[in-house]
Amino acid sequence: MQQIPELLRGAVGLHQRGQLAEAEALYARVLAIDAKQFDALHLLGLLKHQRGDSDQAIRLMAQALDVNPTSPPVLLNYGGVLCLTGRFAEALASYDRILAIDPQQPDATYNRGNALMGLGRYAEALEAYDRSVALKPENPLGHFNRGNALVALDRAEEALAAFDRALQLEPKFTDALLNRGKVLSGLGREAEALACFEQAAATRVDGAGAANKRAAALLQLNRYQEALELCERSLESNPDDVTALEICGRALRGLDLNKKALAYFDRIISLRPDDPAAANNRALTLVALSRYDEALAYFDEMLARHPDDPGLLNNRGMALAGLNRLDEALACYERVLQQFPDHVEALNNRGNALKSLNRLEEALACLQAAIERHPNHAESHWNAGACRLALGDLQQGWKDYEWRWKTPDFPTKRPNFRQPEWDGQRVSGTLLVWGEQGLGDQVIYSSMVADLAERADAVILAVGRRLEPLFTRSFPNVRVIPRNDAAVQTFAAHCSLGSLGQYLRPTLDAFPRCSYLVPDAERAAALRQRLSPNGEAVIGLSWISKNPGDAAVSQIKSARLRDFAPVLALPNSRFVDLQYGDTLAERVALQQQTGLIVRRLEDIDNTNDIDALAALITACDLVVTVSNTTAHLAGALGKPTLVLVPFGRPRFWYWFKEGIPCPWYPEVGVLYQGKDETWPELIARTAPRVAAFVAGERNLSPAGSRN
């Protein structure tokens, strides 16, 4: 036993010099002599934590507490490791044991607040931080985390004051600058927020983690490449720096390089297999890659260890929603809300799931609750806008829809023009209108372009290059240019196509209900002669919808060609392929198996030559299509069209609630898929409508009916 003091002194010296492997060997020798040696158990636990083995750290510290249950230093460190691994309730119990011995212990009081924050008990956390700063008023961390608790309680102005106090005590406190900037951004004070982030990015402080803090500020400024490069340099000297790895992953996600991001999160998990935050990041990256099944399996694995973790439950719901398993997703969100009724992400996601279930009024009520608790939560406003628009409440719906620009995942980035955004008033000069989102969105919103003739001296319309020939013919008083050329134009004001609605379509009665795209009439006539030399009815088909950012959405929105057999079997009709992409295999298989023929005009490129596709649509008598670009083109051309709208997540607001005739396109009838209805069942319901049309019943306007 006389060896123990000497071995301990040697181990502690090695530990302090960072020679962890050597120190661990000496601690192990002490414990081989005396398995209950208190200091060796405690210090080896700390060392294990430093080396990323939190499970072993917790086990060793618990053994030390079995020897001395009232040691404040061990209880404090034990609680710290428990917090870092997401075991907040156990950490809270550890801090409470210290405070039962010494109620004025400032570090335990402060850390108790951290545990309560982790449990989502924000009001109690604030009380703990209040006591902490009263006991230790010069501790900037106390004021900083007090600010975080106030943010969680949506007390933004008080939070700013707390962050300001932390910055008075420590002017280079980068995390305080970052969080202060986030609060200012949420309050709409973007210029002040930007100044905070720039100050944080420019702050150079000594010590470990300084580069990571600057990189975190660069992330807030959307300067993803700079953040990535900064942390990659840090990782050259410390490849196991978890914070740097996380920032690299987040930066790569910001650059839409999700596969590369996944590798960084995998590395974090290898270092900290029990870390819920790392698990969330990894699984959310799988969600971003539309690998919902893998994400779900991973969330289930993590929830087996942390069954009540609100972040994991909420994000598991997102994976389920991605798979269109909406009732199960709802159950996840409701579990979170039972524990934390103000959890804004769960409220927003629950509202979104209800919207996807076509329970629009319930969805709107849920999203309004989120907005009341968190008035600056952009995604809740955006989703509420989609609900209102689908319900026909356009005036408020368009206002909420404008929040899309503040959401992190909106697919179009707002251009940073020096000219002002259009406010709906007449422009003396040129108004630039630029397309957002995909081709279908640009087609639907271009229905408002003709209204701009009296609103500006001149109009430039910047859209996807494939739309340029068709739009040039359709809008002769507008200069149509490729979207990428918008930045080099001379103009007085600008507006996105989707933002025109707040000024030009305030009510359903404001829709003109007329076609607005003009095809090449001569080409359409020639195509008609080729397709129907004997006067048969020509029906155009499109059955696939491709979403480049979400393969699961594409799958839900898409049928198979063979599902259309009840339509294809109708007499006195010829069928033509309007589908973009290569459909040869499906058409050949259909003909071999059933004898049914869908003709493809190989001299027309349905994918890239939109003007030719418009002429082909015009040559048809009727179009039957899923919800995709073809549906919008056919509707905008005034072609009688039946659109088959899927149930669930991909049911977009612009097809409106069942019972509201589609105001965008007067010749479109909409058939909505039921909750458990398959594509073959929906198409079987469609076939009599097609037969009636061919027989002379041309009225497709009772849109919204499922009968």
Secondary structure, 3 states (H helix, E strand, C coil): CCHHHHHHHHHHHHHHCCCHHHHHHHHHHHHHHCCCCHHHHHHHHHHHHHCCCHHHHHHHHHHHHHHCCCCHHHHHHHHHHHHHCCCHHHHHHHHHHHHHHCCCCHHHHHHHHHHHHHCCCHHHHHHHHHHHHHHCCCCHHHHHHHHHHHHHCCCHHHHHHHHHHHHHHCCCCHHHHHHHHHHHHHCCCHHHHHHHHHHHHHCCCCCCCHHHHHHHHHHHCCCHHHHHHHHHHHHHHCCCCHHHHHHHHHHHHHCCCHHHHHHHHHHHHHHCCCCHHHHHHHHHHHHHCCCHHHHHHHHHHHHHHCCCCHHHHHHHHHHHHHCCCHHHHHHHHHHHHHHCCCCHHHHHHHHHHHHHCCCHHHHHHHHHHHHHHCCCCHHHHHHHHHHHHHCCCHHHHHHHHHHHHHCCCCCCCCCCCCCCECCCCCEEEEEEEECCCCHHHHHHHHHHHHHHHHCEEEEEEEECHHHHHHHHHHCCCCEEEEHHHHHHCCCCEEEEHHHHHHHHCCCHHHCCCCCCCCCCHHHHHHHHHHHCCCCCEEEEEECCCCCCCCHHHHHHHCCCHHHHHHHHCCCCEEEEECCCCCCHHHHHHHHHHHCCCCECCCCCCCCCCHHHHHHHHHCCCEEEEECCHHHHHHHHCCCCEEEEECCCCCCCHHHCCCCCCCCCCCCEEEEECCCCCCHHHHHHHHHHHHHHHHCCCCCCCCCCCCC
